[in-house]
Amino acid sequence: MHLYNSLSRSLEEFSPAGAPATIYVCGITPYDTTHLGHAFTYCSADLLVRYLNFRGHPVRYVQNVTDIDDDILRAADRASQDWRALGNRWTAHFIRDMLALNVRPPDHLPRASEVIPEILRDVQRLLDCGAAYVSGGSVYYDLRTRPDYGRLSHLAAEEMLPLANERGNRADDPHKRHPLDFVLWQAQAPGEPAWDSPWGPGRPGWHIECSTMAGKFLGETVDIHAGGVDLIFPHHESEIAQAEPLSGRAFVRCWMHIAMVEYQGQKMSKSLGNLVMVRDLLSRWSPDALRLYLASHHYRSAWAYDEDRLRAAQLRAEALLAAAGRPGRGAGTPSAGSTESNAEPELSRPASGGPRVKPLDPDAARRRFRQAMEADLDAPGALSALEGLAAHIQGLTDQGPAADAARSLLRELAAVLGLRLGSEPEPLVTQGWGLHLQKFQAKGANRRVEQFMAQALTGVHRHAVEPPHFPWQLRVRGRQSDA
């Protein structure tokens, strides 16, 4: 199996260092979720997890929730809502969208605020080894101690500061020794939540949250660290700088970055407000159609939202369902009887008296599928193999045991791409996300969790059940805040 490593900028042969394979994916900052760019990132990570499982590799997968940072606090202030309640509500929303898309859950979904003791430990260790300094009640990383800073992003020194400033760096902070030094522990501002620390009340910096969580749940070296390409600098670059002085070894063996999704000529992002939301798409198109639409793009290739291609993906989903022996269905979708596809099938059903279809070779279809996935998770190539198999099934005149075996293979390979093809949701998906969902619900919300899980088990994903929102109080230094 070969994966593109952003660090070396080359395809590298990948095999896990041990069992299980360890994967860390940077998770959401929980507000205004889930947009199509989120879906592309986490469905791409799902392809990785599913294909490693398909190859026989167990996986330990961690995805974080950035529940405390500048963006969350600003969003909570705009909404006049407690930051924890805001984060819980939007995380529950994200979980429901992932469950609807048949995305396998991470084994661990920690909030950054849950690992404050470990963050304090790592900040102190960076101080002890001379990589950080205390100033004005905050702790900063001293980039003079890291001459290779930039080796992941491949940025020149003069390119770093403008990009860092666009992405949250405060170059004019008077407590810094250098404008590019980044905060590890941020002194409390008036009205902000804070935790006690040896340097005074404050909260963690963004970068230290992820490197600490990766180390806590996966160890000193992670097999694959994934996230959006916009996280390469400064976030992932800074994670390396924080983790490697503490362990003396490589933090990550393979860096996997997922391309951006555009809309109307611009990157889809919260800051630009040009979001296409998964919830809205799922009210019109089936989950399989959306998964097919996402899988039709290679994870490293930027692309733009195109409703015509999504409409075509719905037809492709129905064609696969028909080949698998299950009728297309779902309110708000095109005709269930349609099996039209915009794919170029290798073989199609012959007309009466036409040429006989070649004997089906399931091993050839499996090989073609695997060859595509082995080549840097080439999902479009794997999808082509899947549709070729489906077309061949449709063209068989003998619908006996051989056809049944081919349909079984079709479903097996489709599952690697996250497609259900009319089958029941995987217990791993429903149970795993169900447990995570309970964590982000207020006490007394279990009934709504049960209702949502019942929807999942019956294949209804129209978001009829909203996450409950309960008022609660959090002690914030300087004020008492009600949700």
For each residue, the residues with C-beta under 8 A, 3 or more apart:
1: 13 14 15 51 55 373 374
2: 11 12 13 14 374 375 376
3: 11 12 14 224 254 256 376 377
4: 9 10 11 12 256 300 376
5: 8 9 10 11 12 254 255 256
6: 9 152 232 255 256 257
7: 151 152 252 254 255
8: 5 12
9: 4 5 6 154
10: 4 5
11: 2 3 4 5 376
12: 2 3 4 5 8 254
13: 1 2
14: 1 2 3 223 224 253 254
15: 1
16: 19 20 21 22 52 57 223
17: 22 221 223 253
18:
19: 16 57 58
20: 16 57 58 59 60
21: 16 52 57 58 59 60 223 224
22: 16 17 59 60 62 218 219 222 223 224
23: 45 48 49 59 60 61 62 218 222 223 224 225 226
24: 61 62 63 64 210 213 214 217 218 222 224 225 226
25: 41 42 45 61 62 63 106 225 226 227
26: 63 64 66 210 226 227 228 231 235 236
27: 63 64 65 66 109
28: 33 34 38 65 66 90 91 94
29: 66 69 71 72
30: 33 65 66 67 72 86 87 88 89 90 91 94
31: 71 72 75 76 86 87 90 270
32: 35 75 90 270 275
33: 28 30 38 90 91 93 94 97
34: 28 38 39 93 94 97 98 277 278 279
35: 32 38 39 268 270 275 276 277 278
36: 39 40 261 263 268 275 276 277 278 281 305
37: 40 41 228 260 261 267 268 269
38: 28 33 34 35 41 42 94 278
39: 34 35 36 42 43 97 101 278 290 294
40: 36 37 43 44 258 259 261 294 297 299
41: 25 37 38 44 45 226 227 228 258
42: 25 38 39 45 46 63 98 103
43: 39 40 46 47 101 103 291 294 295 418
44: 40 41 47 48 226 258 294 299 377 379
45: 23 25 41 42 48 49 61 63 226 258
46: 42 43 49 50 103 104 418
47: 43 44 50 51 295 299 373 377 379 416 417 418
48: 23 44 45 51 52 224 226 256 377
49: 23 45 46 52 53 59 61 104
50: 46 47 53 54 104 415 416 417 418
51: 1 47 48 54 55 373 377 416
52: 16 21 48 49 55 57 59
53: 49 50 56 57 58 59
54: 50 51 373 416
55: 1 51 52
56: 53
57: 16 19 20 21 52 53
58: 19 20 21 53
59: 20 21 22 23 49 52 53 107
60: 20 21 22 23 107 217 218
61: 23 24 25 45 49 104 106 107 108
62: 22 23 24 25 106 107 108 109 110 213 214 217 218
63: 24 25 26 27 42 45 106 108 109
64: 24 26 27 109 110 111 112 209 210 213
65: 27 28 30 87 91 109 110 111 112
66: 26 27 28 29 30 69 72 112 206 209
67: 30 72 83 84 87 91 111 112 113
68: 72 73 83 87 111 112 113 193 203 204 209
69: 29 66 72 73 112 206 209
70: 73 74 168 206
71: 29 31 74 75 270
72: 29 30 31 66 67 68 69 75 76 83 86 87
73: 68 69 70 76 77 83 192 193
74: 70 71 77 78
75: 31 32 71 72 78 79 86
76: 31 72 73 79 81 82 83 86
77: 73 74 80
78: 74 75
79: 75 76 86
80: 77
81: 76 85 86 483
82: 76 85 86 472 473 474 481 482 483
83: 67 68 72 73 76 86 87 193 474
84: 67 87 88 113 474 483
85: 81 82 88 89 469 471 472 483
86: 30 31 72 75 76 79 81 82 83 89 90
87: 30 31 65 67 68 72 83 84 90 91 111
88: 30 84 85 91 92 440 441 442
89: 30 85 86 92 93 467 469
90: 28 30 31 32 33 86 87 93 94
91: 28 30 33 65 67 87 88 94 95 440
92: 88 89 95 96 437 440 441 467
93: 33 34 89 90 96 97 279 467
94: 28 30 33 34 38 90 91 97 98
95: 91 92 98 99 433 436 437 440
96: 92 93 99 100 437 452 463 467
97: 33 34 39 93 94 100 101 278 279 282
98: 34 42 94 95 101 103 105 433
99: 95 96 102 103 425 429 430 433 434 437 456 461
100: 96 97 278 282 287 456 461 463
101: 39 43 97 98 278 282 287 290 291 418
102: 99 287 291 418 419 420 425 426 429
103: 42 43 46 98 99 418 429
104: 46 49 50 61 426 428 429 432
105: 98 109 428 429 432 433 435 436
106: 25 61 62 63 109 436
107: 59 60 61 62 217
108: 61 62 63 217
109: 27 62 63 64 65 105 106 436 439
110: 62 64 65 114 115 213 216 217
111: 64 65 67 68 87 114 115
112: 64 65 66 67 68 69 115 119 204 209 213
113: 67 68 84 116
114: 110 111
115: 110 111 112 118 119 209 212 213 216
116: 113 119 120 195 204
117: 120 121
118: 115 121 122 212 213 215 216
119: 112 115 116 122 123 185 204 208 209 212
120: 116 117 123 124 185 195 197 198
121: 117 118 124 125
122: 118 119 125 126 208 211 212 215 242 246
123: 119 120 126 127 132 139 184 185 197 204 208
124: 120 121 127 128 198
125: 121 122 128 129 246
126: 122 123 129 131 132 139 141 184 242 245 246
127: 123 124 130 131 132 133 134 139
128: 124 125
129: 125 126 245 246
130: 127 142 145
131: 126 127 141 142 145 146 241 242 245
132: 123 126 127 139 140 141 142 184
133: 127 139 140 142 177
134: 127 137 138 139 199
135: 138 139 140 175 176 177
136: 174 175 187
137: 134 187 188 199 200 202
138: 134 135 175 183 184 185 186 187 199 202
139: 123 126 127 132 133 134 135 183 184 185 199
140: 132 133 135 175 176 177 181 182 183 184
141: 126 131 132 146 181 182 183 184 238 241 242
142: 130 131 132 133 145 146 177 178 181
143: 146 149 178 180 181 182 241
144: 177 178
145: 130 131 142 245
146: 131 141 142 143 149 241 245
147:
148: 151
149: 143 146 237 241
150: 153 154 155 156 157 160 233 237
151: 7 148 154 237 240
152: 6 7 232 233 236 237 240 255
153: 150 160 232 233 234 236 237
154: 9 150 151
155: 150 159 160 163 233
156: 150 159 160
157: 150 160
158: 161
159: 155 156 162 163
160: 150 153 155 156 157 163 164 180 233 234
161: 158 164 165 169 171 179 180
162: 159 165 166
163: 155 159 160 166 167 233 234
164: 160 161 167 168 169 171 180 182 233 234
165: 161 162 169 171
166: 162 163
167: 163 164 230 233 234 235
168: 70 164 206
169: 161 164 165 179 180 182 234
170: 173 176 183
171: 161 164 165 176 179 180
172: 179
173: 170 176 179 183
174: 136
175: 135 136 138 140
176: 135 140 170 171 173 179 181
177: 133 135 140 142 144 181
178: 142 143 144 181
179: 161 169 171 172 173 176
180: 143 160 161 164 169 171
181: 140 141 142 143 176 177 178
182: 140 141 143 164 169 205 207 234 238
183: 138 139 140 141 170 173 186 205
184: 123 126 132 138 139 140 141 204 205 207 208 242
185: 119 120 123 138 139 197 199 202 203 204 205 208
186: 138 183 202 203 204 205
187: 136 137 138 199 200 201 202
188: 137 192 194 200 201 202 203 477
189: 192
190: 478
191: 476 478 479
192: 73 188 189 203 476 477
193: 68 73 83 203 474 476 477
194: 188 201 202 203 476 477
195: 116 120 201 202 203
196: 201
197: 120 123 185 200 201 202
198: 120 124
199: 134 137 138 139 185 187 202
200: 137 187 188 197
201: 187 188 194 195 196 197 477
202: 137 138 185 186 187 188 194 195 197 199
203: 68 185 186 188 192 193 194 195
204: 68 112 116 119 123 184 185 186 208 209 212
205: 182 183 184 185 186 208 209
206: 66 69 70 168 209 210 235
207: 182 184 210 211 234 235 238 239 242
208: 119 122 123 184 185 204 205 211 212 242
209: 64 66 68 69 112 115 119 204 205 206 212 213
210: 24 26 64 206 207 213 214 235 239
211: 122 207 208 214 215 239 242 243 251
212: 115 118 119 122 204 208 209 215 216
213: 24 62 64 110 112 115 118 209 210 216 217
214: 24 62 210 211 217 218 222 225 239 243 251
215: 118 122 211 212 218 219 220 243 246 247
216: 110 115 118 212 213
217: 24 60 62 107 108 110 213 214
218: 22 23 24 60 62 214 215 222
219: 22 215 222
220: 215 243 246 247 249 251
221: 17 247 249 250 251 252 253
222: 22 23 24 214 218 219 225 251 252 253
223: 14 16 17 21 22 23 252 253 254
224: 3 14 21 22 23 24 48 252 253 254 255 256
225: 23 24 25 214 222 236 239 251 252 254 255 256
226: 23 24 25 26 41 44 45 48 255 256 257 258
227: 25 26 41 231 235 236 257 258
228: 26 37 41 231 257 258 260
229: 232 257 258 259 260
230: 167 260 267
231: 26 227 228 235 236 257
232: 6 152 153 229 235 236 237 255 257
233: 150 152 153 155 160 163 164 167 236 237
234: 153 160 163 164 167 169 182 207 237 238
235: 26 167 206 207 210 227 231 232 238 239
236: 26 152 153 225 227 231 232 233 239 240 255
237: 149 150 151 152 153 232 233 234 240 241
238: 141 182 207 234 235 241 242
239: 207 210 211 214 225 235 236 242 243 251
240: 151 152 236 237 243 244 251 252
241: 131 141 143 146 149 237 238 244 245
242: 122 126 131 141 184 207 208 211 238 239 245 246
243: 211 214 215 220 239 240 246 247 251
244: 240 241 247 248 249 250 251
245: 126 129 131 145 146 241 242 248
246: 122 125 126 129 215 220 242 243
247: 215 220 221 243 244 251
248: 244 245
249: 220 221 244
250: 221 244 253
251: 211 214 220 221 222 225 239 240 243 244 247
252: 7 221 222 223 224 225 240 255
253: 14 17 221 222 223 224 250
254: 3 5 7 12 14 223 224 225
255: 5 6 7 152 224 225 226 232 236 252
256: 3 4 5 6 48 224 225 226 299
257: 6 226 227 228 229 231 232 300
258: 40 41 44 45 226 227 228 229 299 300
259: 40 229 297 299 300 301 302 303
260: 37 228 229 230 267 268 302
261: 36 37 40 267 268 302 303 304 305
262: 265 266 267 268 302 303 304 305
263: 36 266 268 274 275 276 304 305
264: 274 304
265: 262 304
266: 262 263 269 272 274
267: 37 230 260 261 262 272
268: 35 36 37 260 261 262 263 272 274 275 276 305
269: 37 266 272 274 275
270: 31 32 35 71 273 275
271:
272: 266 267 268 269
273: 270
274: 263 264 266 268 269
275: 32 35 36 263 268 269 270
276: 35 36 263 268 280 281 305
277: 34 35 36 280 281
278: 34 35 36 38 39 97 100 101 281 282 290
279: 34 93 97 282 283 463
280: 276 277 283 284
281: 36 276 277 278 284 285 290 310
282: 97 100 101 278 279 285 287 290 461 462 463
283: 279 280 332 462 463
284: 280 281 332 333
285: 281 282 289 290 293 310 311 313 314 332 333
286: 289 290 314 317 328 330 333
287: 100 101 102 282 290 291 420 461
288: 291 292 317 320 321 419 420 421
289: 285 286 292 293 310 313 314 316 317 333
290: 39 101 278 281 282 285 286 287 293 294 310 313
291: 43 101 102 287 288 294 295 417 418 419
292: 288 289 295 296 313 316 317 320 383 417 419
293: 285 289 290 296 309 310 313
294: 39 40 43 44 290 291 297
295: 43 47 291 292 379 380 382 383 417 418
296: 292 293 309 313 379 380 383
297: 40 259 294 301 303 379 380
298: 301 376 377 378 379 380
299: 40 44 47 256 258 259 377 379
300: 4 257 258 259 376
301: 259 297 298
302: 259 260 261 262
303: 259 261 262 297
304: 261 262 263 264 265
305: 36 261 262 263 268 276 310
306: 309 310
307: 310 311
308: 311 312
309: 293 296 306 312 313
310: 281 285 289 290 293 305 306 307 313 314
311: 285 307 308 314 315 334
312: 308 309 315 316 341 342
313: 285 289 290 292 293 296 309 310 316 317
314: 285 286 289 310 311 317 318 333 334
315: 311 312 318 319 334 338 339 340 341 342
316: 289 292 312 313 319 320 341 342 343 387
317: 286 288 289 292 313 314 320 321 328 419
318: 314 315 321 322 328 333 334 336 338 339 340
319: 315 316 322 323 339 340 341 343 387 390
320: 288 292 316 317 323 324 386 387 390 410 414 419 421
321: 288 317 318 324 326 327 328 421 422
322: 318 319 325 326 327 328 339 394
323: 319 320 389 390 391 393 394 407 410
324: 320 321 390 407 410 411 414 421 422
325: 322 407
326: 321 322 421 422 423
327: 321 322 336 337 422
328: 286 317 318 321 322 333 336 337 338 339
329: 333 336 422
330: 286 333 336
331:
332: 283 284 285
333: 284 285 286 289 314 318 328 329 330 336
334: 311 314 315 318 338
335: 338
336: 318 327 328 329 330 333
337: 327 328
338: 315 318 328 334 335
339: 315 318 319 322 328 394
340: 315 318 319
341: 312 315 316 319 345 387
342: 312 315 316
343: 316 319 384 387 391
344:
345: 341 348 387 388 390 391 392
346: 388 391 392
347: 357 358 388 391 392 395
348: 345 391 394 395
349: 394 395
350: 354 355 356 357 395
351: 354
352:
353:
354: 350 351
355: 350
356: 350 397
357: 347 350 360 392 395 396 397
358: 347
359:
360: 357 392 393 396 402 403 406
361: 364 365
362: 365 366 389 405 406 409
363: 366 367
364: 361 367 368
365: 361 362 368 369 385 388 389 392 406 409 413
366: 362 363 369 370 409 413
367: 363 364 370 371
368: 364 365 371 372 385 388
369: 365 366 372 373 382 385 386 413 416
370: 366 367 373 374
371: 367 368 374 375 381
372: 368 369 375 378 379 380 381 382 384 385
373: 1 47 51 54 369 370 377 378 379 381 382 416
374: 1 2 370 371
375: 2 371 372 378 381
376: 2 3 4 11 298 300
377: 3 44 47 48 51 298 299 373
378: 298 372 373 375 381 382
379: 44 47 295 296 297 298 299 372 373 382 383 417
380: 295 296 297 298 372 383 384
381: 371 372 373 375 378 384 385
382: 295 369 372 373 378 379 385 386 413 416 417
383: 292 295 296 379 380 386 387 417
384: 343 372 380 381 387 388
385: 365 368 369 372 381 382 388 389 413
386: 320 369 382 383 389 390 410 413 414 417
387: 316 319 320 341 343 345 383 384 390 391
388: 345 346 347 365 368 384 385 391 392
389: 323 362 365 385 386 392 393 406 409 410 413
390: 319 320 323 324 345 386 387 393 394 410
391: 323 343 345 346 347 348 387 388 394 395
392: 345 346 347 357 360 365 388 389 395 396 406
393: 323 360 389 390 396 403 406 407 410
394: 322 323 339 348 349 390 391
395: 347 348 349 350 357 391 392
396: 357 360 392 393 399 402 403 406
397: 356 357
398: 402 403
399: 396 403
400: 403 404
401: 404 405
402: 360 396 398 405 406
403: 360 393 396 398 399 400 406 407
404: 400 401 407 408
405: 362 401 402 408 409
406: 360 362 365 389 392 393 396 402 403 409 410
407: 323 324 325 393 403 404 410 411
408: 404 405 411 412
409: 362 365 366 389 405 406 412 413
410: 320 323 324 386 389 390 393 406 407 413 414 421
411: 324 407 408 414 415 421 423
412: 408 409 415 416
413: 365 366 369 382 385 386 389 409 410 416 417
414: 320 324 386 410 411 417 419 420 421
415: 50 411 412 418 419 420 426
416: 47 50 51 54 369 373 382 412 413
417: 47 50 291 292 295 379 382 383 386 413 414
418: 43 46 47 50 101 102 103 291 295 415
419: 102 288 291 292 317 320 414 415
420: 102 287 288 414 415 423 424 425 459
421: 288 320 321 324 326 410 411 414
422: 321 324 326 327 329
423: 326 411 420
424: 420 457 459
425: 99 102 420 429 430 456 457 459
426: 102 104 415 429 430
427: 430 431
428: 104 105 431 432
429: 99 102 103 104 105 425 426 432 433 456
430: 99 425 426 427 433 434 453 456 457
431: 427 428 434 435
432: 104 105 428 429 435 436
433: 95 98 99 105 429 430 436 437
434: 99 430 431 437 438 449 453 456
435: 105 431 432 438 439
436: 95 105 106 109 432 433 439 440
437: 92 95 96 99 433 434 440 441 449 452 453
438: 434 435 441 445 446 449
439: 109 435 436
440: 88 91 92 95 436 437 467
441: 88 92 437 438 445 446 448 449 467 468
442: 88 445 468 469 470 472
443: 470
444: 468 470
445: 438 441 442 448 449 467 468 470
446: 438 441 449 450
447: 450 451
448: 441 445 451 452 465 466 467 468
449: 434 437 438 441 445 446 452 453
450: 446 447 453 454
451: 447 448 454 455 465
452: 96 437 448 449 455 456 465
453: 430 434 437 449 450 456 457
454: 450 451 457 458
455: 451 452 458 460 461 462 464 465
456: 99 100 425 429 430 434 452 453 459 460 461
457: 424 425 430 453 454
458: 454 455
459: 420 424 425 456
460: 455 456 464
461: 99 100 282 287 455 456
462: 282 283 455
463: 96 100 279 282 283 466
464: 455 460
465: 448 451 452 455
466: 448 463
467: 89 92 93 96 440 441 445 448
468: 441 442 444 445 448
469: 85 89 442 483
470: 442 443 444 445 483
471: 85 482 483
472: 82 85 442 482 483
473: 82 480 481 482 483
474: 82 83 84 193 481 483
475: 480
476: 191 192 193 194 479 480 481
477: 188 192 193 194 201
478: 190 191
479: 191 476
480: 473 475 476
481: 82 473 474 476
482: 82 471 472 473
483: 81 82 84 85 469 470 471 472 473 474
